[in-house]
């Protein structure tokens, strides 16, 4: 059974090696699920230790995909990226 990428984001947020970042109440995380055709994006919160789907990137070219990722990073200013 294939688990949802959101499930793995939640698991990664809970790992002990991320405790220092999670202790910062304002910590935000962006998670990316790279597929062959699309990239799923989720945003996580250190305070609530939860995550939710943010968007799906459907651009054809690699440059367009990474430009959208850059825009999301600039908008959310995450403490960490999870791939």
N, C-alpha and C positions, 0 to 999 in steps of 0.2 A: 504494500500500500504506500503510495507516494503522499508524503505529508505536505501541507500547504507551506509556502515560503514564509507566511506570516507566523506559523508555528515556530519555525527555526529562528526567526527574529526574536520572538519571546524567549526562547531557550538561550540565545546568545546574550540577551540583556541580563539574564539572571546569573551568568557565570561569575564565579568569585574574582577572576582576574580583572573584571570590570568594576569592582566595588569602589575603587577610588573615584572613577568617573560618575558612578551612580550616586555617590554621596553628595555630589554637587546638585542641589535641588533643581537647577535650571537645565540640567544636561539633556540634550536632544541628540538622537541618533537617527541616521538615515541608513536604511538597509536596501540592498539591490539584489534582485533575483534575475540574473542574466539568462535569457533563453535565446533560441535561434532567431526568432522573429520579433520578440518583445522583451522589454525589461520591466519587471515589476518593482515598484518603489514603495517602501513603508517608512513611516516615521515612528520613532519610539521616544518615550519620555522617562527620564531617570526618577522623577518623583513618584509617578504612578506605577512605574515598571510595567508599562503596557505599550502596545504598538497597534497601529492601524494602517490599512492600505492607504496610500497617498495618491498614486497615479500609475499609469502604464505608459511606457514610452514606446511608440510605434513607428518611429522614423526609419526610413529605408537606409540612409547612409550612416556610416560610422560617425562622421563629423557632426551630423545633426543629433545623433544619440548623445554624444559626449557634450555637445553644447547644451542640451537639455539637462544633463546631469550637473554640469557646471552651474547652470541657472538655479537648480534646486539647492545645491550646496551654498550658493551665495544667499539665497532666500532664507533657508533654515539655519545656516551657520551651525552645523552639528558639532558635537564634541568628538564624535567618532563615526566612521563609515563601516558598515558591515556588508560584506559581499558573500 
